[in-house]
Amino acid sequence: MRTPTLFVLSLALLTALDLPAQGRRRGRPSRAAPAPTAAPAPKKEEKKEEPKVYTAIVGGDVYLGTGQRLTGATVLIADDKIDKVGHNLELPEGTTIIDAKGKTVSPGFVIVKGAGMGASFSGPFKDTVNPFAADIKQGLAAGITSFLAGSTSSRGRVGGSNAVIKLAYGDVEGMVLVENSVVGISVPIDRSAREKLETSIKAANDYLKAIAAYPAAKAKDPKAKAPKKPSGSDQIINVLQDKARLWISFGGGGFNPFRGMMGGSASTSDLASVREACEVAKLFGKSAVILKPMSAWLIPDEIAATGSSVIISPRTRQAPDPRDPQRSGSNIATAAILAKAGVPVAVTCPDGRFGGGGVGTNGILGQDLNTPNVDVAYAIRGGLSNRKALRTITLDAANIMGVGDRIGSIEAGKDADILILDGDPLHYSSFVITAVVNGKVVYEKGKEALYRHIAPKH
């Protein structure tokens, strides 16, 4: 009898001893010593901000590009940005001083359509720019610090492949400011293409409204599906969201639904195309940029009503229609007429075999980009004020390219793209003495073969 009793007692004792272990295996709390707390992760050392490199352009007459001028002012540059502009600025220790006394200081010239100067004809531009192209220095000598390269239109639909290129000699990373800030379409548009365009714009607008409403729909119904973007609508959406400027050029063919609204002959007047460009802007509900319209001077108020801008070549001429000479042909006063109506204007050189949008060495005065201020001078000859004239190749040009928040004027926070000249920025005899792009000196007249043999002004 004793043996079974001892066995039962032993079994009970073993079971009791094993209960804590079973509790641990089943996830029950135990009275075992708690595991040691993990040591806190060492704090990451905060990366110390590198000291800024300061450069100051001191004592020059500073044309801000906004229409204002400061006499004997200082422009302080911090790294690649403009830090401050004004008088009696306190300069940080170690600031590099560029003496501009007796000289003028201007925003770099912004060219709305150019070619060469280190850029290719199509994207991706970041992979193809050449920061050591010889004609970059020639462009800088002409005062150009940025331009739009590539295509800006597509027949019958919105398209284009372009980039704003900076003449940042020797700096491949600093050359491409932005790609595809411009999309374009050419007019006249035939009936079928117009219907497709209207449908595409409506689909894009509907998509944007659906995207805006989606978070609320998702909160109400977790199974709600995200709206699907219409095929091929990216560029239209960019225009609608103000991520790209819409440029409208003239060309193509087909039925023009607005042709009956014009006067004169289609061969000598583009008035119908100007009006159609305004109608396209209304379709988008956005301001547009009209490229080189000859007849814009006839309907400045119609253009202004759409909030649109215009690019012109004041030297380009078109003979009037003999049947209606007062309402056809070109007009040297176009820039002044448009500006008076509140239409922003950018000025550029004519197209042609003498250089067009490049800086070739075989051109003649005003026929290429070697002298961008010559076309501005013709706009002034037509009545445009000096104050607004500089804007046609600085701030207004930058806005037309969709990059006015970065370049085109000397203002705090903008890219430091600046010229120092030996005279008025728009005078035919003025030379660029120093050019700064992204805060770096990239051109000095006295060190380059182009014009160093020409004595400076006294």
QUIURLIN-V130582 format. One record per residue. N is the residue number from 1. PSI is psi in whole degrees, 0 to 359 (* if undefined). BURIAL is b if it has 9 or more other C-alpha atoms within 8 Angstrom, else e. D_FIRST is the distance of its C-alpha to the first C-alpha in Angstrom with 1 decimal. Layout:
BEGIN
n,psi,burial,d_first
N,PSI,BURIAL,D_FIRST
N,PSI,BURIAL,D_FIRST
END
This chain:
BEGIN
n,psi,burial,d_first
1,331,e,0.0
2,323,e,3.8
3,310,e,5.6
4,322,e,6.0
5,314,e,6.6
6,323,e,9.0
7,317,e,10.5
8,318,e,11.4
9,319,e,12.8
10,318,e,14.7
11,318,e,16.1
12,320,e,17.3
13,319,e,19.0
14,320,e,20.7
15,318,e,21.9
16,318,e,23.4
17,332,e,25.1
18,349,e,26.7
19,316,e,28.2
20,322,e,31.4
21,318,e,32.0
22,321,e,31.6
23,322,b,34.0
24,321,b,36.5
25,328,e,36.4
26,5,e,37.0
27,9,e,39.9
28,151,e,38.3
29,144,e,39.5
30,169,e,37.5
31,14,e,37.9
32,157,e,38.8
33,135,e,42.2
34,149,e,45.1
35,146,e,47.0
36,137,e,50.2
37,135,e,53.2
38,141,e,55.7
39,139,e,58.8
40,142,e,61.8
41,140,e,64.1
42,140,e,67.2
43,137,e,70.2
44,135,e,72.8
45,128,e,76.0
46,132,e,78.7
47,121,e,81.5
48,134,e,84.5
49,131,e,87.6
50,141,e,90.2
51,142,e,93.4
52,148,e,96.1
53,120,e,99.2
54,138,b,102.2
55,138,b,105.6
56,128,b,108.5
57,113,b,111.7
58,135,b,114.1
59,2,b,117.5
60,166,b,118.3
61,111,b,119.5
62,114,b,116.3
63,115,b,116.7
64,339,b,113.3
65,351,b,113.7
66,355,e,113.3
67,354,b,117.0
68,159,e,116.9
69,137,e,118.2
70,125,b,117.4
71,131,e,120.1
72,41,b,119.1
73,174,b,115.3
74,139,b,112.2
75,116,b,109.5
76,125,b,106.2
77,131,b,103.9
78,111,b,100.2
79,248,b,98.8
80,8,b,99.9
81,155,b,100.5
82,125,b,103.3
83,310,b,102.0
84,155,b,105.0
85,130,b,108.7
86,199,b,111.3
87,151,e,113.4
88,42,e,112.4
89,142,e,108.9
90,121,e,106.7
91,132,e,105.8
92,155,e,102.5
93,137,e,102.7
94,6,e,103.3
95,133,b,104.9
96,128,e,107.2
97,129,e,110.6
98,116,e,112.9
99,119,e,116.3
100,19,b,117.9
101,134,b,120.8
102,4,e,123.8
103,173,b,121.7
104,151,b,120.0
105,132,b,116.3
106,154,b,115.2
107,150,b,112.1
108,148,b,111.9
109,134,b,113.7
110,118,b,111.4
111,122,b,112.7
112,341,b,111.6
113,119,b,112.0
114,180,b,112.4
115,158,b,111.8
116,215,b,111.2
117,43,b,110.5
118,358,b,107.3
119,152,b,105.9
120,184,b,105.4
121,349,b,106.3
122,164,b,102.9
123,172,b,99.3
124,124,e,96.8
125,330,b,99.3
126,334,b,96.8
127,352,e,96.5
128,355,b,100.2
129,149,b,102.0
130,102,e,104.0
131,356,b,104.3
132,16,e,106.9
133,136,b,109.4
134,326,e,112.9
135,356,b,114.0
136,316,b,111.5
137,324,b,113.8
138,321,b,116.7
139,318,b,114.9
140,321,b,114.0
141,332,b,117.7
142,357,b,118.5
143,2,b,116.1
144,127,b,113.4
145,346,b,109.9
146,154,b,108.2
147,163,b,109.0
148,123,b,107.5
149,154,b,107.1
150,194,b,106.3
151,150,b,107.0
152,17,b,107.1
153,163,b,107.7
154,126,b,106.8
155,123,b,109.1
156,354,b,108.0
157,166,b,104.6
158,131,b,103.0
159,199,b,102.4
160,154,b,103.3
161,111,b,101.8
162,172,b,102.9
163,148,b,102.0
164,116,b,103.5
165,134,b,104.4
166,145,b,105.0
167,60,b,107.4
168,77,b,104.8
169,129,b,106.4
170,1,e,103.9
171,92,e,100.8
172,326,b,99.2
173,334,e,96.5
174,3,b,99.1
175,324,b,101.4
176,111,b,99.7
177,311,b,99.5
178,149,e,98.1
179,143,b,98.2
180,45,b,99.3
181,355,b,100.4
182,136,b,103.1
183,153,b,102.9
184,167,b,106.1
185,149,b,107.8
186,148,b,111.4
187,157,b,113.7
188,154,b,115.3
189,131,b,112.3
190,169,b,112.9
191,316,b,111.8
192,315,e,108.7
193,325,b,107.5
194,317,b,108.1
195,320,e,106.0
196,319,e,103.2
197,315,b,103.5
198,317,b,103.4
199,317,e,100.3
200,319,b,98.6
201,318,b,99.3
202,317,e,98.0
203,320,b,94.8
204,318,b,94.3
205,319,b,94.9
206,320,e,92.5
207,316,b,89.9
208,322,e,90.3
209,319,e,90.0
210,322,b,86.8
211,319,b,85.4
212,326,e,86.2
213,348,e,84.5
214,316,b,81.4
215,318,e,79.2
216,320,e,79.6
217,321,b,78.9
218,321,b,75.8
219,326,e,74.5
220,323,e,75.0
221,102,e,73.6
222,339,e,71.3
223,359,e,72.2
224,135,e,75.9
225,145,e,77.4
226,144,e,79.7
227,146,e,83.4
228,129,e,84.7
229,133,e,87.7
230,141,e,90.7
231,135,e,91.5
232,22,e,94.3
233,3,b,94.5
234,312,e,93.5
235,325,b,97.1
236,318,b,98.0
237,321,b,94.9
238,321,b,95.9
239,314,b,99.3
240,330,b,97.8
241,8,e,95.4
242,30,e,98.2
243,349,b,96.6
244,146,b,99.8
245,142,b,103.5
246,118,b,105.2
247,138,b,108.4
248,120,b,110.9
249,169,b,113.5
250,135,b,116.4
251,190,e,116.5
252,201,b,115.4
253,198,e,117.1
254,185,e,116.8
255,132,e,117.4
256,109,b,117.7
257,348,e,117.1
258,7,b,118.9
259,328,e,122.0
260,350,e,124.2
261,352,e,123.7
262,162,e,125.6
263,155,e,129.3
264,192,b,131.2
265,143,e,130.4
266,334,e,126.9
267,339,e,128.4
268,4,b,129.6
269,137,b,127.1
270,24,b,123.4
271,320,b,123.4
272,321,b,121.5
273,324,b,118.8
274,316,b,118.6
275,323,b,118.1
276,324,b,115.5
277,320,b,113.6
278,322,b,113.6
279,322,e,112.3
280,319,e,109.4
281,320,b,108.5
282,324,b,108.4
283,318,b,106.1
284,336,b,103.6
285,26,e,104.2
286,154,b,104.6
287,151,b,107.5
288,175,b,108.7
289,121,b,110.8
290,124,b,114.0
291,117,b,115.2
292,53,b,118.9
293,129,b,120.5
294,329,b,124.3
295,12,b,124.8
296,332,b,122.3
297,343,b,125.2
298,334,e,126.3
299,51,e,123.1
300,324,b,121.5
301,325,e,120.4
302,321,b,118.6
303,316,b,116.7
304,327,b,115.9
305,336,e,114.6
306,356,b,111.7
307,16,b,110.9
308,167,b,111.7
309,169,b,113.1
310,140,b,115.7
311,128,b,116.2
312,161,b,119.9
313,98,b,122.2
314,337,b,125.4
315,343,b,127.4
316,135,e,126.7
317,147,e,129.6
318,128,e,130.1
319,143,e,133.5
320,159,b,133.9
321,123,b,134.7
322,335,e,138.5
323,340,e,138.0
324,65,b,136.0
325,337,b,136.5
326,345,e,135.4
327,41,b,131.9
328,169,b,130.9
329,183,b,130.6
330,169,b,129.1
331,123,e,129.8
332,342,b,129.6
333,8,b,128.7
334,312,b,125.5
335,316,b,123.2
336,319,b,125.1
337,316,b,125.2
338,316,b,121.5
339,320,b,120.6
340,328,e,122.8
341,357,b,120.8
342,18,e,117.5
343,118,b,116.5
344,141,b,114.9
345,138,b,116.7
346,141,b,115.8
347,140,b,118.6
348,174,b,118.6
349,163,b,121.0
350,159,b,122.5
351,154,b,121.1
352,173,e,123.4
353,354,e,124.2
354,19,b,125.1
355,315,b,121.5
356,237,b,120.1
357,18,b,116.6
358,187,b,116.6
359,50,b,118.2
360,162,b,120.3
361,1,e,123.3
362,14,e,125.8
363,176,b,125.9
364,164,e,128.6
365,123,e,128.3
366,358,b,126.0
367,1,b,125.0
368,192,b,121.7
369,9,b,119.1
370,336,b,121.0
371,70,b,122.6
372,336,b,120.3
373,348,b,122.4
374,317,b,125.5
375,325,b,124.2
376,321,b,123.2
377,323,b,126.8
378,325,b,128.1
379,322,b,125.9
380,319,b,127.4
381,328,b,130.9
382,3,b,130.0
383,359,b,129.3
384,136,b,125.6
385,151,e,125.2
386,323,e,124.2
387,316,e,121.2
388,337,b,119.8
389,317,b,121.1
390,328,b,118.6
391,335,b,115.8
392,341,b,116.8
393,20,b,115.5
394,261,b,112.8
395,315,b,110.7
396,324,b,111.9
397,319,b,111.5
398,319,b,107.9
399,320,b,107.1
400,331,b,108.5
401,358,b,106.1
402,18,b,103.2
403,26,b,102.6
404,344,b,104.7
405,349,e,101.6
406,321,e,101.6
407,173,b,105.2
408,348,b,108.8
409,160,b,109.3
410,92,b,108.9
411,148,b,106.3
412,135,b,103.2
413,344,e,100.1
414,164,b,102.1
415,141,b,102.2
416,79,b,104.7
417,101,b,107.2
418,145,b,110.5
419,145,b,114.1
420,122,b,116.6
421,163,b,120.1
422,11,b,123.6
423,190,b,125.0
424,134,e,124.2
425,334,b,121.3
426,4,b,123.5
427,139,b,126.8
428,334,e,127.8
429,0,e,128.6
430,141,b,125.3
431,147,b,123.0
432,122,b,119.3
433,317,b,119.0
434,139,b,115.2
435,133,b,112.5
436,129,b,108.9
437,129,b,106.1
438,35,b,102.5
439,1,b,103.6
440,141,e,104.9
441,119,b,108.5
442,353,b,109.1
443,133,b,112.9
444,121,b,115.6
445,318,b,119.2
446,349,e,120.4
447,359,e,117.8
448,149,b,118.3
449,344,e,121.2
450,304,e,121.9
451,12,e,124.0
452,340,b,123.8
453,348,e,127.5
454,122,e,128.6
455,143,e,129.4
456,160,e,127.5
457,153,e,129.4
458,*,e,131.0
END
